[in-house]
């Protein structure tokens, strides 16, 4: 195993040493997320890495400490500020403030409880790093599960997965193969004829309410499905199939609840970062919106035509340069007024813009680009992600593929749906994804 240079336990805070730590102003994405934080639906990303064997606690703690050392941008905490401060700032620490890796008691239902914590308890922004890792084992189940919880104000799923991949390399003592960058069109295609405009002024469809309960927060369901097949030379990708399946699922769900067909808009994160060790850590995706007309998602939709049109739209959206959250977000975060004032304006505009918010979000990680080889603990057999599902969207769909299987997570706001609703949406999604295989 590689030599570990960092202690596995927290070191004295830099405040004790008196050295001024490096500061990084919040990027646009981080500031908008910080403005809109709320306790009832914490802004967390959850990641599960399932291993066939068990890890050694001290060895994993040491490997993860070294991984954080190699990705120092993850060692951040929100710096205290005065009432008239015009920026939020991250303070980059030399060491973790808290023990990042923990081992809950081995007990029945331990994984379910870890998932619940990931949705309900966000890591503190004032302690470095804003993430935690729980290593979960259950009686009668082989192997273990690494359950990460990230504060999405600071980090996104791909960034955490890069840190986890580095920890796996250190733990196993074997470097992972080089990872190619994401493929993108070389030029911006012309907008396809008749394509709906995602930036149109019309209100998109909302996900119809199911049977919400009195408990606030998010619910979640994980499932494993086959990766949808495609004909050789098909002009669309698996991501396009997932978009179509998501759109048809929401339209089908709404019709079953008496809601007329309406245009849909699906938010899709696009990540252009390198996946190698030099990958920038933080919130690095940009958000685009893929639009669907009411006719395209009707009960008698032409799936083959819809897949082709969706592929044209996503190619154009991925190739077109765009700020991460659009140009309006840059204006909201310009440091021309104290952050407290900007926060109030941002929250007010978020409420006013709720009817025009996209219908749902599909975040497709794609094929996990790292082997996640933890040596004698084995190679990851499944990786699940989930993104926050705050209202007004109230539903997110997150997918990744490992070992030829699609790992799906539906996450929803309990103000909109219940667990039975989530199970029904999973069945609808599986059905519609299958219809994209032979359109």
PyMOL commands that set and color helices and strands:
alter all, ss='L'
color gray80, all
select helices_A, chain A and resi 14-17+28-35+57-70+72-74+110-120+157-172+238-256+303-319+327-332+339-352+354-356+375-377+419-435
alter helices_A, ss='H'
color red, helices_A
select strands_A, chain A and resi 22-25+44-51+76-78+89-92+101-102+131-136+144-151+218-226+264-270+286-292+360-367+382-386+395-402+405-413
alter strands_A, ss='S'
color yellow, strands_A
deselect
rebuild
show_as cartoon
